[in-house]
């Protein structure tokens, strides 16, 4: 009997090894309630699949998959594996259906050509104080020269001249030059057109002179609560910057009202390069500290009143008051993605106090992710969502695994040891957050900050123990006009933080430029990180393989050699030692700025005619660019035509180059740039690769579809 039993056990073990599906089912069963954490992941996968398409899917596709899959999950409830698979498919399809419907609801015309100068009138939606002037979002009246079907819903206009005092809800009049939303400066770069499409902003521009406030029309309404809230945020920002001018006031406005347009660009770069950008985004640290401050202040104050403390549950009263304050903070700050995530997580914690159930876990993070994606599904592809949840998921996973040990190690002993333990805890948290957000930082910004733990160890205690508490006091004093009493000491803390950011960012070797991380590599890395953090069994370690494979994809990318963008007006050629020679006047300063951010390299002046630079020799009307054994003829004006099909391996032209050479060599001219978006060329000994930004973006609502003047005229003709 013993031999038979051992034999049966051996057969079962052999069968288990041969059946990987059974092993997978057992591993999933062992995770038990951790499986529910993947629901937001599958929901987000449906959203990501929508954005991965190059054609706009029919609106019925998502529901057509979700409903049968949900029914199948109910029918197959006796088969757990199939039921789970159908349920996951239904959740994925639901995410796909939601973002498709959101895209349809946000649809609006976008400018296709420059317009102006034009007399622009309309209602102010929102106002941001900038380093120079203001940036307003306007719901315009009918624009001259545009058909009603082409009128954008909103425009974003930069005003630098002295203007009348405007508030959200006011009607305004100004003279402005309007432009289409800038496209990508190179393939795979930040897609501002997609971002502003979902914000329903169809054009950008700048004003000639100041803006005037117009009297209200007869019968004009006073607006709804959203307009009142925007006006409140604008007024709060003005009162802050009146006390704290410059970047100090800009940082204070960012911490209180979520508006950071007044921060100097150099200060913003210092925060980014020192790893302190999270201090400018109202997120978990800010809401957590504000919540803790309010909770303990209310509870402590009530405890000093014995009749209340003995008769009523002051802990629950304090939790309820904290929820009210956090809700007001969320609305005042503009409800950005990190703020929404932090509000949901902190709200669940304080709500748990009300029902005597307090447990901080990964489930709270999953709930927060689900809520944010339901409210703003397009946020999935934004840097705020990715970095915010990347940081929090990594932190919770580490403290779920080693939180007790770290707590005992860092909080024992004398006061000095506990103080050092606090600093060590900040350092550990910073390292974990850095590891959780670095892949997204590399993908979006193409660099990492090496000394961010040092900056955070110094700056986070300043913000936590000084700056943010004074900010809360300033908000409480603002209705009485006494905000100066709290804003001044708050400004001291902000100045100290700016000093830390500036000095840490200036340490030699702090900022490491990285190669571009392909979207496929980002997906692999994100999936590997989720696998590592959401599961608890030994198989979670396989997530490290996904992370390593995703990050390794950077080894197979390199910057393009030549880029032509902005309808041919912007041209860049890579120098042998790094950096780019850039050709483009003052009108292309926006393209230059975006290109510098995307490449992370120096922009070098385009060489003058007759003064050759490394790899680039220019003459009247054109240049010759040489790299990796290939020569490209660059035509800068009509004098450089014809370029000579047999003397170059490719032709790049800022003017229409015709069709003469297109069968012999690759040709990219202004017309190609107009139709394909930014075009990049990679030169190799074996050939030349040409990629347009719109090639991978496809035919989507936010991708411009250029129409020539002839086509516009034909459309304008009345039908016979």
C-alpha positions in Angstrom: 0.0 0.0 0.0 2.8 2.3 0.8 4.5 1.7 -2.5 1.2 2.3 -4.3 0.6 5.6 -2.4 4.1 6.8 -3.2 3.6 5.9 -6.8 0.3 7.8 -7.0 2.0 10.9 -5.4 4.7 10.7 -7.9 2.3 10.5 -10.8 0.4 13.5 -9.4 3.6 15.5 -9.1 4.6 14.5 -12.7 1.2 15.5 -14.0 1.4 18.8 -12.2 4.7 19.6 -13.8 3.3 18.7 -17.2 0.2 20.8 -16.7 1.3 24.5 -16.4 -2.3 25.6 -16.4 -3.0 23.7 -13.2 0.0 25.2 -11.6 -1.2 28.6 -12.7 -4.6 28.0 -11.3 -3.1 26.9 -8.0 -0.9 29.9 -7.8 -3.9 32.2 -8.5 -6.0 30.4 -5.9 -3.2 30.9 -3.3 -3.4 34.7 -3.9 -7.0 34.7 -2.7 -8.2 38.3 -2.3 -5.2 39.8 -4.0 -6.8 39.0 -7.4 -9.3 41.8 -7.0 -6.4 44.3 -7.2 -6.0 43.5 -10.9 -9.5 44.8 -11.8 -8.2 48.4 -12.3 -5.3 47.0 -14.3 -7.7 45.2 -16.7 -9.9 48.3 -16.8 -6.8 50.4 -17.7 -5.7 47.9 -20.2 -9.0 48.5 -22.2 -8.2 52.2 -22.1 -4.6 51.6 -23.3 -5.8 49.4 -26.1 -8.0 52.2 -27.4 -5.1 54.6 -27.5 -2.9 52.0 -29.2 -5.2 51.9 -32.2 -4.4 53.8 -35.4 -8.0 54.0 -36.5 -11.1 55.2 -34.5 -13.1 52.2 -33.5 -16.9 52.1 -33.8 -18.6 53.3 -30.6 -20.5 49.9 -30.3 -17.4 47.8 -30.2 -16.7 48.0 -26.4 -20.2 47.3 -25.3 -20.5 44.5 -27.9 -17.6 42.7 -26.2 -18.4 43.7 -22.6 -22.0 42.5 -22.4 -21.5 39.0 -23.8 -18.4 38.5 -21.7 -20.3 39.6 -18.6 -23.1 37.2 -19.4 -20.6 34.4 -20.0 -19.0 35.1 -16.6 -22.4 34.5 -15.0 -23.2 31.4 -17.0 -19.8 29.8 -16.3 -19.9 30.5 -12.5 -19.4 26.7 -11.9 -16.0 26.9 -13.8 -13.8 29.4 -11.8 -11.0 29.7 -14.4 -13.3 30.4 -17.3 -15.5 32.7 -15.2 -12.5 34.8 -14.2 -11.3 35.0 -17.8 -14.7 36.2 -19.0 -15.0 38.7 -16.2 -11.6 40.2 -16.9 -12.5 40.4 -20.6 -15.7 42.3 -19.6 -13.8 44.7 -17.4 -11.2 45.3 -20.2 -14.0 45.9 -22.7 -15.7 48.3 -20.3 -12.6 50.4 -20.1 -12.4 50.4 -23.9 -16.1 51.5 -24.1 -15.7 54.2 -21.5 -12.8 56.0 -23.2 -14.4 55.7 -26.6 -17.5 57.4 -25.3 -15.4 60.0 -23.5 -13.6 60.8 -26.7 -16.9 61.2 -28.5 -18.2 63.6 -25.8 -15.1 65.7 -25.8 -15.1 66.1 -29.6 -14.7 69.6 -30.8 -13.2 71.5 -33.8 -9.5 72.3 -33.7 -7.8 75.1 -35.6 -6.1 73.8 -38.8 -4.3 77.0 -39.8 -3.0 80.3 -38.4 -5.6 82.9 -37.9 -5.2 86.5 -37.2 -4.6 88.9 -35.9 -8.3 88.8 -35.1 -10.6 90.6 -32.7 -11.4 87.9 -30.1 -14.3 88.2 -27.7 -15.7 85.6 -25.4 -16.2 84.4 -21.8 -13.2 83.7 -19.6 -13.2 80.1 -18.4 -10.0 80.1 -16.3 -6.9 82.2 -15.6 -3.3 81.2 -14.8 -0.8 83.7 -13.6 2.5 83.2 -15.5 6.0 84.3 -15.0 5.3 86.9 -17.6 1.7 88.0 -17.8 -1.3 85.7 -17.7 -2.7 82.7 -19.7 -6.4 82.6 -20.1 -8.8 80.0 -21.4 -11.6 81.6 -23.4 -14.9 80.3 -24.8 -14.8 82.4 -27.9 -17.6 84.0 -29.8 -17.8 83.5 -33.6 -14.3 83.9 -35.0 -14.1 85.8 -38.4 -13.0 83.7 -41.3 -14.2 80.4 -39.8 -17.4 78.4 -40.5 -19.6 77.7 -37.5 -18.7 74.0 -37.7 -15.0 75.0 -37.4 -15.3 77.2 -34.3 -13.2 75.8 -31.4 -15.0 75.4 -28.1 -12.1 76.9 -26.1 -8.9 78.8 -26.9 -5.8 79.2 -24.7 -4.2 82.7 -25.1 -1.1 84.2 -23.4 -1.3 87.8 -22.4 1.8 89.8 -21.6 0.6 93.4 -21.7 -1.2 95.3 -19.0 -4.9 94.3 -18.9 -8.1 94.9 -17.1 -8.5 92.7 -14.0 -10.3 89.5 -15.3 -11.9 86.7 -13.4 -13.5 83.5 -14.6 -17.0 84.2 -15.9 -16.1 87.7 -17.2 -16.5 88.6 -20.8 -13.3 89.9 -22.5 -12.1 91.5 -25.7 -8.6 91.3 -27.1 -6.7 91.2 -30.3 -4.9 87.9 -30.7 -2.9 85.8 -33.1 -4.2 82.2 -33.0 -2.4 79.0 -34.0 -3.3 75.3 -34.3 -2.3 73.3 -31.2 1.5 72.5 -31.6 2.1 69.0 -32.9 4.8 66.6 -31.8 8.4 67.9 -32.4 9.6 64.4 -33.2 7.8 61.0 -33.5 6.9 59.6 -30.1 7.2 62.9 -28.3 4.7 64.4 -25.9 1.3 64.7 -27.7 0.0 68.1 -26.8 -2.7 67.9 -29.4 -4.2 64.8 -27.7 -3.9 66.4 -24.3 -5.7 69.6 -25.3 -8.3 67.7 -27.3 -9.6 66.1 -24.1 -9.5 69.5 -22.4 -11.6 70.7 -25.4 -9.1 73.4 -26.2 -9.0 73.8 -30.0 -6.3 76.5 -30.5 -3.6 78.5 -28.8 -2.2 82.0 -29.3 -1.0 85.2 -27.8 -2.5 88.7 -27.6 -1.5 92.0 -29.2 -1.7 94.3 -26.2 -3.9 93.8 -23.2 -7.4 92.4 -22.7 -10.4 94.4 -21.8 -13.2 93.4 -19.5 -16.6 93.8 -21.2 -19.9 94.6 -19.6 -22.2 91.7 -19.1 -24.8 91.1 -21.8 -28.4 91.6 -20.9 -29.8 88.5 -19.4 -26.4 87.0 -18.8 -26.3 84.4 -16.1 -23.9 84.4 -13.1 -22.6 80.9 -13.9 -22.7 77.7 -12.0 -20.7 76.5 -9.0 -17.8 75.5 -11.2 -17.4 79.0 -12.4 -17.6 80.3 -8.8 -14.9 77.8 -7.8 -12.6 78.9 -10.6 -13.1 82.5 -9.7 -12.3 81.6 -6.0 -9.0 79.9 -7.1 -8.0 82.9 -9.2 -8.7 85.3 -6.3 -6.8 83.1 -3.8 -3.8 83.0 -6.2 -3.9 86.8 -6.6 -3.9 87.3 -2.9 -1.0 84.9 -2.4 1.1 86.5 -5.1 0.3 90.0 -3.7 2.1 89.0 -0.5 4.7 86.6 -1.9 5.9 87.8 -5.3 7.9 85.8 -7.8 8.6 82.1 -7.6 7.9 82.0 -3.9 4.4 83.1 -4.4 4.1 80.7 -7.4 5.1 77.8 -5.2 2.7 78.9 -2.5 -0.1 79.1 -5.1 0.8 75.6 -6.3 0.5 74.2 -2.8 -2.8 76.0 -2.0 -4.6 76.5 -5.2 -2.8 74.1 -7.6 -1.7 77.0 -9.9 2.0 77.1 -10.5 2.3 79.2 -13.7 4.0 82.0 -11.8 7.0 79.8 -10.9 10.2 80.8 -12.8 11.3 78.3 -15.4 14.7 78.0 -13.7 13.1 77.1 -10.3 10.8 74.6 -12.0 13.9 72.9 -13.6 15.7 73.0 -10.2 12.7 71.1 -8.6 12.6 68.6 -11.4 16.4 68.0 -11.4 16.6 67.6 -7.7 13.7 65.1 -7.5 11.4 67.6 -5.6 8.8 68.1 -8.3 6.3 66.1 -6.2 6.4 69.0 -3.7 4.7 71.2 -6.4 2.0 68.7 -7.1 -0.7 68.4 -4.5 -0.7 64.7 -3.8 -0.4 62.2 -0.9 2.2 64.1 1.1 0.1 67.3 1.1 -3.3 65.9 1.7 -1.9 63.5 4.3 -0.2 66.3 6.2 -3.2 68.6 6.0 -5.5 65.8 7.0 -3.3 64.9 10.0 -2.9 68.5 11.0 -6.7 69.1 11.0 -7.5 65.7 12.6 -5.2 66.2 15.6 -6.0 69.9 15.9 -9.7 69.2 16.1 -9.4 66.2 18.3 -7.0 68.0 20.6 -9.2 71.0 20.8 -12.2 69.0 21.6 -10.3 67.0 24.2 -9.7 70.3 26.1 -13.5 70.6 26.6 -14.4 67.9 29.1 -18.2 67.9 28.6 -17.7 67.3 24.9 -14.8 64.8 25.3 -16.8 62.7 27.8 -20.1 62.6 26.0 -19.3 62.5 22.3 -16.9 60.5 20.1 -14.5 63.3 19.4 -12.2 61.0 17.3 -15.1 60.4 14.8 -16.0 64.1 14.9 -12.4 65.0 14.1 -12.4 62.5 11.2 -15.6 64.0 9.8 -14.2 67.5 10.0 -11.0 66.3 8.3 -13.1 64.8 5.4 -14.8 68.2 5.0 -11.5 70.1 4.9 -9.9 67.6 2.5 -13.0 67.9 0.2 -12.6 71.7 0.2 -8.8 71.3 -0.4 -9.5 69.0 -3.4 -11.9 71.5 -5.0 -9.7 74.6 -4.3 -6.6 72.9 -5.7 -8.3 72.1 -9.0 -8.7 68.3 -8.5 -5.6 67.2 -10.5 -5.0 63.5 -10.9 -2.5 63.1 -8.0 -4.9 65.1 -5.8 -7.9 62.9 -6.7 -5.8 59.8 -6.0 -4.6 61.1 -2.6 -8.1 62.4 -1.7 -9.7 58.9 -2.3 -7.0 57.2 -0.3 -7.0 59.6 2.6 -10.8 59.8 2.5 -11.1 56.0 2.8 -8.8 56.2 5.9 -10.8 58.8 7.7 -14.1 57.2 6.6 -12.8 54.0 8.1 -12.3 55.8 11.4 -16.0 56.7 11.3 -17.0 53.0 11.1 -14.2 51.7 13.4 -12.4 49.9 10.6 -8.9 51.2 9.8 -6.6 49.2 7.5 -4.2 50.8 5.0 -3.6 48.4 2.2 -3.2 48.0 -1.5 -7.0 47.8 -1.9 -7.3 51.5 -1.1 -4.9 52.2 -3.9 -6.9 50.0 -6.3 -10.1 51.8 -5.3 -8.4 55.1 -5.9 -7.2 54.0 -9.3 -10.6 52.8 -10.3 -12.3 56.0 -9.2 -9.8 58.2 -11.1 -10.1 56.1 -14.3 -13.9 56.2 -14.1 -13.9 59.9 -13.8 -11.0 60.7 -16.2 -10.2 57.6 -18.3 -7.9 59.7 -20.5 -5.6 60.3 -17.5 -4.1 56.8 -17.9 -1.7 58.0 -20.6 -0.7 61.1 -18.7 2.5 61.5 -16.6 0.5 62.6 -13.5 -1.5 59.3 -13.3 1.5 57.1 -14.1 4.0 58.7 -11.7 1.5 59.2 -8.9 0.3 55.6 -8.8 3.7 54.2 -9.6 5.0 55.8 -6.5 2.2 54.8 -4.2 2.0 51.2 -5.5 5.8 50.8 -4.9 5.5 52.3 -1.4 2.6 50.2 -0.3 4.3 47.0 -1.6 7.5 47.7 0.3 5.8 48.6 3.5 3.4 45.6 3.2 6.5 43.3 3.1 8.9 45.1 5.4 6.9 47.8 7.2 7.0 46.3 10.6 10.8 45.6 10.5 11.5 49.1 9.2 9.3 50.7 11.9 11.1 48.8 14.7 14.5 49.7 13.2 13.9 53.4 12.6 11.8 54.3 15.7 13.6 52.8 18.6 16.0 54.3 21.1 16.8 57.9 22.1 15.5 61.1 20.6 18.6 61.5 18.5 18.2 57.9 17.1 14.5 58.5 16.4 15.4 61.8 14.6 18.0 59.9 12.5 15.4 57.2 12.0 13.0 59.8 10.6 15.6 61.0 8.1 16.4 57.4 7.2 12.7 56.7 6.7 12.4 59.7 4.4 15.5 58.5 2.5 14.0 54.9 2.2 10.7 56.4 1.0 12.5 58.5 -1.5 14.5 55.6 -2.9 11.3 53.5 -3.2 9.4 56.3 -4.9 12.3 57.0 -7.2 12.4 53.3 -8.3 8.7 53.3 -8.7 8.6 56.4 -10.9 11.9 56.3 -12.7 10.6 54.3 -15.7 7.9 56.9 -16.3 10.3 59.8 -15.7 12.6 58.2 -18.3 9.8 57.8 -20.8 8.4 61.3 -20.4 11.5 63.4 -19.5 14.4 61.2 -20.6 16.5 61.8 -17.5 16.8 60.8 -13.8 18.0 62.8 -10.8 20.7 60.9 -8.9 20.7 63.0 -5.6 17.0 63.2 -5.1 17.2 61.3 -1.7 19.5 64.0 -0.4 17.2 66.8 -1.5 14.1 65.0 0.0 15.7 64.3 3.3 16.2 68.1 3.7 13.2 69.5 1.9 10.4 67.1 3.0 10.7 67.9 6.7 10.7 71.6 5.9 7.4 71.2 3.9 5.9 68.8 6.4 6.7 70.6 9.6 6.7 74.2 8.5 5.4 75.2 5.0 2.2 73.2 4.8 0.9 73.9 8.3 1.4 77.6 7.7 -0.5 77.1 4.4 -3.5 75.7 6.3 -3.4 78.7 8.7 -3.2 81.1 5.7 -6.4 79.5 4.2 -8.2 79.9 7.6 -7.1 83.6 7.9 -7.9 84.5 4.2 -11.7 85.1 4.8 -10.7 87.8 7.3 -8.0 89.4 5.1 -5.2 88.3 7.5 -3.5 85.8 5.3 -0.2 87.9 5.3 0.4 86.7 8.9 0.7 83.1 7.8 1.9 83.6 4.2 5.1 85.4 5.3 6.4 82.4 7.5 5.2 80.0 4.8 7.3 82.0 2.3 10.4 81.4 4.5 9.9 77.7 4.3 9.4 77.9 0.5 12.6 79.9 0.1 14.5 77.3 2.0 13.0 74.6 -0.2 14.0 76.5 -3.4 17.5 76.9 -2.0 17.8 73.1 -1.4 16.4 72.4 -4.9 18.8 74.9 -6.6 21.9 73.6 -4.8 21.2 69.9 -5.1 20.3 70.2 -8.8 23.6 72.0 -9.4 25.7 69.2 -8.0 27.9 67.9 -10.9 26.7 64.6 -12.3 23.3 64.9 -10.6 21.2 64.7 -13.8 21.7 61.6 -15.9 20.4 61.9 -19.5 18.9 58.5 -20.6 18.1 57.1 -24.0 14.4 57.2 -25.0 12.3 54.4 -23.6 10.0 52.9 -26.3 6.3 52.6 -25.5 6.7 48.8 -25.6 9.5 49.0 -23.0 7.3 51.1 -20.8 4.4 48.6 -21.0 6.8 45.7 -20.2 8.2 47.6 -17.2 4.8 48.7 -15.9 3.4 45.2 -16.2 6.5 43.7 -14.5 6.2 46.3 -11.7 2.5 45.5 -11.1 3.3 41.7 -11.1 6.0 42.3 -8.5 3.9 44.6 -6.3 0.4 43.2 -6.5 1.1 39.5 -5.9 2.5 38.1 -2.7 3.5 34.5 -3.6 7.0 33.5 -4.8 6.0 33.9 -8.4 5.9 37.7 -7.9 9.7 37.6 -8.5 9.1 37.0 -12.2 8.0 40.7 -12.3 11.7 41.6 -12.1 12.2 39.9 -15.5 9.5 42.1 -17.1 11.1 45.2 -15.6 14.6 44.2 -16.8 13.3 43.4 -20.3 11.4 46.7 -20.5 14.3 48.8 -19.4 16.7 46.9 -21.7 14.7 48.2 -24.7 16.5 51.5 -24.3 19.6 49.9 -25.6 18.0 49.5 -29.0 17.1 53.2 -29.4 19.0 56.2 -30.5 18.1 59.8 -31.3 17.2 60.7 -34.9 19.9 62.4 -37.0 17.6 64.9 -38.7 14.2 66.3 -37.7 11.9 68.6 -39.7 8.8 69.9 -37.9 6.4 72.8 -37.6 5.3 72.8 -41.3 9.0 72.8 -42.3 9.8 75.9 -40.4 11.8 74.0 -37.7 14.9 71.9 -38.7 17.4 70.1 -36.5 20.5 68.1 -37.4 22.4 66.1 -34.8 26.0 67.1 -34.2 28.7 64.4 -33.9 29.4 65.2 -30.3 25.8 65.3 -29.2 23.3 68.2 -29.3 21.5 69.5 -32.4 22.1 72.2 -34.9 18.8 74.1 -35.0 17.4 76.3 -37.8 14.3 78.4 -37.0 13.6 82.0 -36.2 11.8 83.6 -33.2 8.5 82.3 -34.5 9.7 78.8 -33.9 10.7 79.4 -30.2 7.9 77.1 -29.0 9.1 74.3 -31.3 12.7 74.8 -30.0 11.6 74.7 -26.4 9.5 71.5 -26.9 12.4 69.9 -28.9 14.9 70.7 -26.2 12.7 69.2 -23.5 12.2 66.0 -25.6 15.8 65.5 -26.5 17.5 66.7 -23.3 20.4 68.0 -25.4 22.0 71.3 -26.2 20.6 73.3 -29.1 23.5 74.7 -31.2 23.2 77.6 -33.7 22.8 76.6 -37.4 26.2 77.3 -39.1 26.3 80.3 -41.5 26.9 79.8 -45.2 30.6 79.3 -45.9 31.4 78.4 -42.2 31.2 74.6 -42.0 30.6 72.8 -38.7 31.2 69.2 -37.8 29.2 67.2 -40.2 27.3 70.2 -41.7 28.5 72.4 -44.5 26.2 75.2 -45.7 26.1 77.2 -48.9 23.4 79.6 -50.3 20.1 77.9 -50.3 21.2 74.6 -48.8 23.5 72.4 -46.7 25.2 69.0 -46.9 24.9 66.9 -43.8 27.1 63.8 -43.4 26.9 61.0 -40.8 27.6 57.3 -40.7 28.7 57.3 -44.3 25.5 58.9 -45.6 25.0 62.4 -47.1 21.8 64.3 -46.9 21.0 67.4 -49.0 19.2 70.0 -46.8 17.4 72.6 -48.8 16.7 75.8 -46.8 15.1 77.9 -49.6 14.2 77.7 -53.3 17.8 78.6 -54.3 18.9 75.2 -53.2 16.7 73.4 -55.8 17.1 71.2 -57.6 19.1 69.3 -55.0 20.6 66.7 -57.2 19.3 63.1 -56.9 22.6 61.4 -57.7 24.7 63.5 -55.2 22.9 62.7 -52.0 21.4 59.7 -50.2 18.3 61.7 -49.1 16.8 65.2 -49.5 15.2 67.2 -46.7 13.7 70.5 -47.8 12.0 73.4 -46.0 10.3 74.2 -49.3 8.3 72.0 -51.7 10.9 69.8 -53.4 8.7 68.4 -56.2 8.6 64.8 -57.4 11.8 64.5 -59.4 14.0 62.6 -57.0 11.4 60.6 -55.0 11.9 57.4 -56.9 15.7 57.4 -56.4 16.2 58.6 -52.8 14.0 59.4 -49.7 12.7 63.0 -50.0 11.0 64.9 -47.1 9.9 68.4 -47.8 7.5 70.9 -46.3 4.4 69.3 -47.8 5.4 65.9 -46.3 5.9 67.6 -43.0 2.4 69.2 -43.3 0.7 65.9 -44.0 2.8 63.5 -41.8 3.6 65.8 -38.8 7.2 66.0 -37.6 9.4 63.7 -39.7 12.7 62.1 -38.4 15.5 60.5 -40.3 17.9 57.9 -39.0 21.1 57.4 -41.0 22.8 54.0 -41.1 25.4 52.5 -43.4 22.7 50.1 -44.6 20.1 52.7 -45.4 18.0 55.6 -44.2 14.9 55.2 -42.0 12.2 57.8 -42.3 9.3 58.1 -39.7 6.5 60.6 -39.4 4.8 61.4 -36.2 1.4 60.9 -37.7 2.3 57.5 -39.1 2.0 55.9 -35.6 -0.8 58.2 -34.4 -3.1 57.1 -37.2 -6.5 58.5 -38.1 -7.7 59.7 -34.6 -9.9 62.6 -33.7 -7.0 64.6 -32.2 -4.7 64.1 -35.2 -4.9 67.0 -37.6 -6.0 66.3 -41.2 -4.6 69.1 -43.2 -6.8 70.6 -45.9 -5.3 72.6 -48.7 -6.6 76.0 -49.8 -7.9 74.4 -53.0 -9.8 71.7 -51.0 -11.3 74.4 -48.7 -12.4 76.4 -51.7 -14.0 73.3 -53.2 -15.9 72.5 -50.0 -17.1 76.1 -49.8 -18.7 75.9 -53.3 -22.5 75.3 -53.2 -23.5 71.8 -54.3 -25.2 71.6 -57.7 
